[in-house]
Amino acid sequence: MPADPAAAEPGYVLDAALLCEIARGDADIIALVQALDAAQVPMTVPLLAVTAAAVDVDGHPEMMAVVRGVCRLDTAWLGGILAFDDAAELAAAKSAVGDALDTWWDVQALELALIQRRPILTTSATLWRDAVRTVGGRTLIVVEVAELDE
C-alpha cells in the first residue's frame, strides 16, 4: 500500500517561540531538544527563527551560544533563503496566510513545515491557530510544548 502523501514526515520544524525560550535558557525546552537529537529525530531550524531569538535576547552572546548549539546538533538542518525561488516561495506563503501570521520568521517556519511535511514544534500553539485555518487543503500540524506542572 503506498504511503499517504499527506502524512507527516519524521521530525519537527522549530519555531521562533521555541527558539526564543531556548535563548532565554529554558532548561526543559533545551533538554527536550537534546533528547530529540539523541533519539535521532530530525529538526529543521528556520534561520529567520534564529533571527527572532537574536532580537528577543538583544543578541546577548551567551544566550545566542545556546541557539548556536541547537543549530549545530547532528539532527538539525538549517532552513534559509538561499536562492531566488526560496524568496519567491516565502513571499507566496506570506500572501497565502495574510494577517494570520505577523512575522516573516513564522511564515518561514510555516513554509518549511508544509514543504517538508513536518509538524511545527512550538511553545505557543495559539500563535498558529489562524494559520492552520488558512493553509487550505494542505496539512499543517502544530505540536505545543507545555509545562508539565501547569
Residue frames as a rotation matrix with the C-alpha (Angstrom) as fourth column:
MET 1
0.588 0.809 0.000 0.00
0.809 -0.588 0.000 0.00
0.000 0.000 -1.000 0.00
PRO 2
-0.131 -0.669 0.731 1.51
0.570 -0.654 -0.496 3.40
0.811 0.352 0.467 -0.95
ALA 3
-0.637 -0.185 -0.749 2.29
0.749 -0.379 -0.543 5.90
-0.183 -0.907 0.380 1.77
ASP 4
0.544 0.834 -0.097 -0.22
0.818 -0.552 -0.164 8.66
-0.190 0.010 -0.982 2.44
PRO 5
-0.126 -0.660 0.741 1.20
0.763 -0.542 -0.353 11.74
0.634 0.521 0.571 0.66
ALA 6
0.371 0.326 0.870 -0.33
-0.216 -0.880 0.422 13.99
0.903 -0.344 -0.256 3.34
ALA 7
0.815 -0.065 -0.576 1.24
0.528 0.492 0.692 12.03
0.239 -0.868 0.436 6.21
ALA 8
0.839 -0.523 0.150 3.75
-0.540 -0.765 0.350 13.89
-0.068 -0.375 -0.924 8.32
GLU 9
0.352 -0.842 -0.409 7.42
0.012 0.441 -0.898 13.13
0.936 0.311 0.165 7.86
PRO 10
0.483 -0.249 -0.839 9.50
0.863 0.301 0.407 12.30
0.151 -0.920 0.360 10.93
GLY 11
-0.608 -0.793 -0.037 10.90
0.773 -0.580 -0.257 15.31
0.183 -0.185 0.966 12.72
TYR 12
0.440 0.691 -0.574 9.89
0.793 -0.599 -0.114 18.83
-0.422 -0.405 -0.811 13.59
VAL 13
-0.066 -0.387 0.920 10.28
0.528 -0.796 -0.297 22.41
0.847 0.466 0.257 12.44
LEU 14
-0.252 -0.102 -0.962 11.32
0.944 -0.243 -0.222 24.51
-0.211 -0.965 0.158 15.44
ASP 15
0.479 0.503 0.719 9.52
0.674 -0.736 0.065 27.84
0.562 0.454 -0.691 15.50
ALA 16
-0.211 -0.585 0.783 10.66
0.016 -0.803 -0.596 31.23
0.977 -0.113 0.178 16.75
ALA 17
0.550 0.469 0.691 8.74
-0.662 -0.260 0.703 30.99
0.509 -0.844 0.167 20.03
LEU 18
0.961 -0.218 -0.168 10.56
0.270 0.862 0.429 27.77
0.052 -0.458 0.888 20.89
LEU 19
0.150 -0.969 0.194 13.97
0.759 -0.013 -0.651 29.16
0.634 0.245 0.734 19.89
CYS 20
0.055 -0.072 0.996 13.34
-0.367 -0.929 -0.047 32.28
0.929 -0.362 -0.078 21.99
GLU 21
0.892 0.286 0.350 12.70
-0.430 0.299 0.851 30.06
0.138 -0.910 0.390 25.03
ILE 22
0.675 -0.727 -0.122 15.93
0.716 0.686 -0.128 28.21
0.177 -0.001 0.984 24.28
ALA 23
-0.047 -0.708 0.704 17.80
0.360 -0.670 -0.649 31.52
0.932 0.223 0.286 24.03
ARG 24
0.294 0.243 0.924 16.36
-0.670 -0.638 0.381 32.56
0.682 -0.731 -0.025 27.40
GLY 25
-0.673 -0.733 0.103 17.75
-0.613 0.473 -0.633 29.35
0.415 -0.489 -0.767 28.88
ASP 26
0.368 0.855 0.365 14.57
-0.930 0.337 0.148 27.33
0.003 -0.394 0.919 29.43
ALA 27
-0.556 -0.732 0.394 16.15
-0.761 0.639 0.113 24.12
-0.335 -0.237 -0.912 30.75
ASP 28
-0.028 0.624 0.781 13.12
-0.052 0.779 -0.625 21.93
-0.998 -0.058 0.010 29.99
ILE 29
0.885 0.345 -0.313 12.96
-0.290 -0.120 -0.950 23.02
-0.365 0.931 -0.006 26.34
ILE 30
0.103 -0.933 -0.345 16.72
-0.990 -0.063 -0.127 22.64
0.097 0.355 -0.930 25.95
ALA 31
-0.547 -0.276 0.790 16.53
-0.503 0.863 -0.046 19.13
-0.670 -0.423 -0.611 27.45
LEU 32
0.468 0.792 0.392 13.68
-0.037 0.460 -0.887 18.24
-0.883 0.401 0.245 25.09
VAL 33
0.792 -0.216 -0.572 15.66
-0.611 -0.255 -0.750 19.33
0.016 0.943 -0.334 22.03
GLN 34
-0.310 -0.943 0.117 18.71
-0.949 0.314 0.013 17.42
-0.049 -0.107 -0.993 23.29
ALA 35
-0.278 0.294 0.914 16.55
-0.241 0.900 -0.363 14.32
-0.930 -0.321 -0.179 23.78
LEU 36
0.818 0.568 -0.094 15.16
-0.194 0.117 -0.974 14.65
-0.542 0.815 0.205 20.25
ASP 37
0.374 -0.773 -0.512 18.71
-0.900 -0.169 -0.401 14.88
0.224 0.611 -0.759 18.93
ALA 38
-0.521 -0.590 0.617 19.81
-0.752 0.659 -0.006 11.85
-0.403 -0.467 -0.787 20.96
ALA 39
0.027 0.647 0.762 16.85
0.036 0.761 -0.648 9.91
-0.999 0.045 -0.003 19.52
GLN 40
-0.828 -0.475 0.298 17.93
0.326 0.026 0.945 10.96
-0.457 0.879 0.134 16.00
VAL 41
0.296 0.947 0.124 14.73
0.812 -0.181 -0.555 12.94
-0.503 0.264 -0.823 15.39
PRO 42
-0.472 -0.496 0.729 15.35
0.831 -0.525 0.181 15.41
0.293 0.691 0.660 12.52
MET 43
0.285 0.507 -0.813 14.81
0.681 -0.704 -0.200 19.07
-0.674 -0.497 -0.546 13.37
THR 44
0.001 -0.206 0.979 14.56
0.844 -0.524 -0.111 21.94
0.536 0.826 0.173 10.92
VAL 45
-0.050 -0.103 -0.993 15.74
0.728 -0.685 0.035 25.28
-0.684 -0.722 0.109 12.28
PRO 46
0.623 0.291 0.726 14.43
0.732 -0.544 -0.410 28.20
0.276 0.787 -0.552 10.20
LEU 47
-0.428 -0.903 -0.035 17.18
0.866 -0.399 -0.301 30.79
0.258 -0.159 0.953 10.06
LEU 48
-0.314 0.382 0.869 14.65
-0.101 -0.924 0.370 33.61
0.944 0.028 0.329 10.38
ALA 49
0.799 0.542 -0.261 13.58
0.160 0.226 0.961 31.99
0.580 -0.809 0.094 13.68
VAL 50
0.064 -0.865 -0.498 17.22
0.994 0.099 -0.045 32.27
0.088 -0.492 0.866 14.77
THR 51
-0.626 -0.216 0.749 16.93
0.316 -0.949 -0.009 35.96
0.713 0.231 0.662 13.89
ALA 52
0.388 0.857 0.340 13.84
-0.122 -0.319 0.940 36.19
0.914 -0.406 -0.019 16.11
ALA 53
0.694 -0.193 -0.693 15.74
0.693 0.438 0.572 34.66
0.193 -0.878 0.438 19.02
ALA 54
-0.411 -0.909 0.066 18.61
0.878 -0.415 -0.239 37.11
0.245 -0.041 0.969 18.48
VAL 55
-0.356 0.384 0.852 16.17
-0.045 -0.918 0.394 40.04
0.934 0.102 0.344 18.52
ASP 56
0.647 0.732 -0.215 14.44
0.123 0.178 0.976 38.66
0.753 -0.658 0.025 21.62
VAL 57
0.691 -0.453 -0.564 17.66
0.696 0.205 0.688 38.50
-0.196 -0.868 0.457 23.66
ASP 58
0.903 -0.298 -0.310 19.29
-0.335 -0.940 -0.070 41.55
-0.270 0.167 -0.948 22.06
GLY 59
0.656 -0.651 -0.381 21.96
-0.225 0.314 -0.923 39.32
0.720 0.691 0.060 20.56
HIS 60
0.547 -0.446 0.709 23.36
-0.810 -0.067 0.583 38.51
-0.212 -0.893 -0.397 24.01
PRO 61
-0.133 -0.709 -0.693 26.39
-0.874 0.414 -0.256 36.30
0.468 0.571 -0.674 23.21
GLU 62
-0.877 -0.216 0.429 25.88
-0.427 0.760 -0.490 33.71
-0.220 -0.613 -0.759 25.98
MET 63
-0.016 0.959 0.284 22.19
-0.347 0.261 -0.901 33.34
-0.938 -0.113 0.328 25.16
MET 64
0.578 0.204 -0.790 22.85
-0.808 0.008 -0.589 33.08
-0.114 0.979 0.170 21.44
ALA 65
-0.552 -0.824 -0.130 25.52
-0.828 0.559 -0.030 30.44
0.097 0.091 -0.991 22.09
VAL 66
-0.495 0.462 0.736 22.74
-0.179 0.775 -0.606 28.09
-0.850 -0.432 -0.301 23.22
VAL 67
0.635 0.731 -0.248 20.81
-0.353 -0.011 -0.935 28.71
-0.687 0.682 0.252 19.99
ARG 68
0.144 -0.689 -0.711 24.02
-0.979 0.008 -0.206 28.18
0.147 0.725 -0.673 18.01
GLY 69
-0.730 -0.410 0.546 24.38
-0.555 0.823 -0.125 24.85
-0.398 -0.394 -0.828 19.82
VAL 70
0.165 0.868 0.468 20.93
-0.087 0.486 -0.870 23.79
-0.982 0.103 0.156 18.62
CYS 71
0.729 0.111 -0.676 21.89
-0.638 -0.250 -0.729 24.71
-0.250 0.962 -0.111 15.06
ARG 72
-0.193 -0.920 -0.342 24.99
-0.955 0.257 -0.151 22.53
0.227 0.297 -0.928 15.35
LEU 73
0.035 0.259 0.965 23.18
-0.563 0.803 -0.195 19.40
-0.826 -0.536 0.174 16.53
ASP 74
-0.853 -0.439 0.283 23.68
-0.076 0.641 0.764 16.36
-0.517 0.630 -0.580 14.30
THR 75
-0.412 0.780 0.471 19.97
0.858 0.506 -0.087 16.16
-0.306 0.369 -0.878 13.53
ALA 76
0.226 0.479 -0.848 19.49
0.195 -0.875 -0.443 19.89
-0.954 -0.065 -0.291 12.88
TRP 77
-0.289 -0.224 0.931 19.05
0.957 -0.062 0.282 21.21
-0.006 0.973 0.232 9.36
LEU 78
-0.504 0.041 -0.863 19.15
0.226 -0.958 -0.178 24.97
-0.834 -0.285 0.473 8.81
GLY 79
0.096 0.639 0.763 16.38
0.983 0.060 -0.174 26.28
-0.157 0.767 -0.622 6.60
GLY 80
-0.347 -0.317 -0.883 17.30
0.272 -0.935 0.229 29.53
-0.897 -0.161 0.411 4.93
ILE 81
0.859 0.473 -0.197 16.65
0.002 -0.387 -0.922 31.73
-0.512 0.791 -0.334 1.96
LEU 82
-0.019 -0.963 0.267 19.38
0.234 0.255 0.938 30.55
-0.972 0.081 0.221 -0.36
ALA 83
-0.817 -0.206 0.539 18.04
0.546 0.023 0.837 31.25
-0.185 0.978 0.094 -3.82
PHE 84
-0.860 0.509 -0.037 15.56
-0.473 -0.766 0.436 33.34
0.193 0.393 0.899 -5.76
ASP 85
-0.258 0.810 -0.527 12.94
-0.047 0.534 0.844 30.58
0.965 0.243 -0.099 -5.62
ASP 86
-0.450 0.053 -0.891 13.23
0.851 0.327 -0.410 30.41
0.270 -0.943 -0.193 -1.82
ALA 87
-0.921 0.077 -0.382 12.47
0.080 -0.922 -0.380 34.13
-0.381 -0.380 0.843 -1.58
ALA 88
-0.663 0.706 -0.249 9.58
-0.580 -0.273 0.768 33.86
0.474 0.653 0.590 -4.03
GLU 89
-0.249 0.560 -0.791 8.09
0.384 0.806 0.450 30.88
0.889 -0.192 -0.416 -2.14
LEU 90
-0.671 -0.034 -0.741 8.36
0.731 -0.196 -0.653 32.77
-0.123 -0.980 0.156 1.14
ALA 91
-0.904 0.356 -0.239 6.54
-0.378 -0.924 0.052 35.74
-0.202 0.137 0.970 -0.39
ALA 92
-0.439 0.769 -0.465 3.83
-0.344 0.335 0.877 33.43
0.830 0.545 0.118 -1.76
ALA 93
-0.381 0.261 -0.887 3.40
0.751 0.646 -0.133 31.86
0.539 -0.717 -0.442 1.67
LYS 94
-0.857 0.047 -0.513 3.01
0.325 -0.723 -0.609 35.30
-0.400 -0.689 0.605 3.27
SER 95
-0.748 0.620 -0.238 0.40
-0.627 -0.540 0.561 36.24
0.219 0.569 0.793 0.68
ALA 96
-0.368 0.611 -0.700 -1.46
0.070 0.769 0.635 32.99
0.927 0.185 -0.326 1.33
VAL 97
-0.310 0.225 -0.924 -1.66
0.912 0.344 -0.222 33.45
0.267 -0.912 -0.312 5.11
GLY 98
0.231 0.428 0.874 -2.24
0.277 -0.890 0.363 37.20
0.933 0.158 -0.325 5.04
ASP 99
0.031 -0.141 0.990 -2.70
-0.731 -0.679 -0.074 38.52
0.682 -0.721 -0.124 8.56
ALA 100
0.882 0.348 -0.318 -2.79
-0.082 0.777 0.624 35.04
0.464 -0.524 0.714 10.13
LEU 101
0.393 -0.827 -0.402 0.96
0.909 0.285 0.304 35.34
-0.137 -0.485 0.864 10.78
ASP 102
0.964 0.059 -0.260 2.56
0.075 -0.996 0.054 38.69
-0.256 -0.072 -0.964 11.58
THR 103
0.342 -0.928 -0.147 6.25
-0.602 -0.336 0.725 37.89
-0.722 -0.159 -0.673 11.25
TRP 104
0.387 -0.305 -0.870 8.46
-0.847 0.256 -0.466 36.63
0.365 0.917 -0.159 8.45
TRP 105
-0.705 -0.690 0.162 10.10
-0.698 0.637 -0.327 34.11
0.123 -0.344 -0.931 10.80
ASP 106
-0.289 0.677 0.677 6.74
-0.313 0.601 -0.735 32.46
-0.904 -0.425 0.038 11.45
VAL 107
0.673 0.493 -0.551 5.93
-0.655 0.051 -0.754 32.49
-0.344 0.869 0.357 7.73
GLN 108
-0.115 -0.790 -0.603 9.26
-0.893 0.348 -0.285 30.79
0.435 0.505 -0.745 7.03
ALA 109
-0.780 -0.114 0.615 8.55
-0.473 0.752 -0.459 28.12
-0.410 -0.649 -0.640 9.66
LEU 110
0.245 0.952 0.182 5.12
-0.397 0.270 -0.877 27.56
-0.884 0.143 0.444 8.10
GLU 111
0.567 -0.050 -0.822 6.57
-0.822 0.028 -0.569 27.24
0.052 0.998 -0.025 4.60
LEU 112
-0.522 -0.830 -0.195 9.27
-0.789 0.557 -0.260 24.80
0.325 0.018 -0.946 5.72
ALA 113
-0.562 0.389 0.730 6.72
-0.393 0.651 -0.649 22.72
-0.728 -0.652 -0.213 7.64
LEU 114
0.549 0.826 -0.129 4.47
-0.475 0.181 -0.861 22.47
-0.688 0.533 0.492 4.59
ILE 115
0.334 -0.502 -0.798 7.32
-0.883 0.129 -0.451 21.66
0.329 0.856 -0.400 2.19
GLN 116
-0.674 -0.730 -0.107 8.86
-0.621 0.640 -0.452 19.07
0.399 -0.238 -0.886 4.50
ARG 117
0.247 0.881 -0.405 5.51
-0.280 0.465 0.840 17.78
0.928 -0.094 0.361 5.80
ARG 118
-0.548 -0.460 -0.699 6.77
0.590 0.379 -0.712 18.09
0.593 -0.803 0.064 9.36
PRO 119
0.579 0.742 -0.337 4.92
0.754 -0.332 0.566 19.37
0.309 -0.582 -0.752 12.42
ILE 120
0.008 -0.494 0.870 5.85
-0.172 -0.857 -0.485 22.72
0.985 -0.146 -0.092 13.89
LEU 121
0.056 -0.082 -0.995 7.18
0.922 0.386 0.020 22.41
0.382 -0.919 0.097 17.44
THR 122
-0.197 0.021 0.980 6.22
0.009 -1.000 0.023 25.50
0.980 0.014 0.196 19.44
THR 123
-0.826 0.030 -0.562 5.63
0.563 0.050 -0.825 26.87
0.004 -0.998 -0.058 22.91
SER 124
-0.613 0.612 -0.500 2.69
-0.300 -0.765 -0.570 28.94
-0.731 -0.200 0.652 21.61
ALA 125
-0.659 0.415 0.627 0.00
0.694 0.657 0.295 26.98
-0.290 0.630 -0.721 19.77
THR 126
0.335 0.846 -0.416 -2.33
0.563 -0.533 -0.631 29.99
-0.756 -0.022 -0.655 19.84
LEU 127
-0.235 -0.529 -0.816 0.08
-0.401 -0.711 0.577 31.79
-0.885 0.463 -0.046 17.52
TRP 128
-0.960 -0.276 -0.053 -0.59
-0.181 0.465 0.866 29.14
-0.214 0.841 -0.497 14.87
ARG 129
-0.373 0.885 0.281 -4.38
0.339 0.411 -0.846 28.80
-0.864 -0.220 -0.453 15.26
ASP 130
0.483 0.596 -0.642 -5.32
-0.335 -0.551 -0.764 31.17
-0.809 0.584 -0.067 12.41
ALA 131
-0.305 -0.681 -0.666 -2.52
-0.915 0.016 0.403 29.93
-0.264 0.732 -0.628 10.16
VAL 132
-0.824 0.048 0.565 -3.81
0.048 0.999 -0.015 26.36
-0.565 0.015 -0.825 10.44
ARG 133
0.160 0.983 0.090 -7.14
0.338 0.031 -0.941 27.56
-0.927 0.180 -0.328 9.07
THR 134
0.513 0.089 -0.854 -5.61
-0.534 -0.746 -0.398 29.47
-0.672 0.660 -0.336 6.14
VAL 135
-0.544 -0.836 -0.071 -3.46
-0.577 0.311 0.755 26.78
-0.610 0.451 -0.651 4.54
GLY 136
0.077 0.675 -0.734 -6.46
-0.993 0.116 0.002 25.30
0.087 0.729 0.679 2.78
GLY 137
0.879 0.356 -0.316 -6.12
-0.384 0.923 -0.028 21.68
0.282 0.146 0.948 1.75
ARG 138
-0.014 -0.955 -0.295 -2.52
-0.201 0.292 -0.935 21.44
0.979 0.047 -0.196 2.90
THR 139
0.716 0.274 -0.643 -1.83
0.466 0.497 0.731 19.68
0.520 -0.823 0.228 6.17
LEU 140
-0.196 -0.733 0.651 -0.21
-0.351 -0.567 -0.745 21.71
0.915 -0.375 -0.146 8.94
ILE 141
0.557 0.271 -0.785 0.37
0.569 0.563 0.599 20.03
0.604 -0.781 0.160 12.28
VAL 142
0.007 -0.503 0.864 1.33
-0.510 -0.745 -0.430 22.10
0.860 -0.438 -0.262 15.31
VAL 143
0.329 -0.016 -0.944 2.70
0.666 0.712 0.220 20.46
0.669 -0.702 0.246 18.45
GLU 144
0.459 -0.107 0.882 2.80
-0.465 -0.875 0.135 22.61
0.757 -0.472 -0.451 21.56
VAL 145
-0.367 -0.615 -0.698 5.34
0.530 0.478 -0.700 22.01
0.764 -0.627 0.151 24.30
ALA 146
0.474 0.600 0.644 3.67
-0.273 -0.595 0.756 22.82
0.837 -0.534 -0.118 27.61
GLU 147
-0.524 -0.588 0.617 4.87
-0.752 -0.021 -0.659 22.93
0.400 -0.809 -0.431 31.19
LEU 148
-0.421 0.335 -0.843 4.08
0.215 0.940 0.266 19.63
0.881 -0.069 -0.467 32.85
ASP 149
-0.748 0.085 -0.658 3.40
0.662 0.028 -0.749 21.32
-0.045 -0.996 -0.077 36.18
GLU 150
-0.881 0.464 -0.086 0.73
-0.468 -0.883 0.026 23.67
-0.064 0.064 0.996 34.80
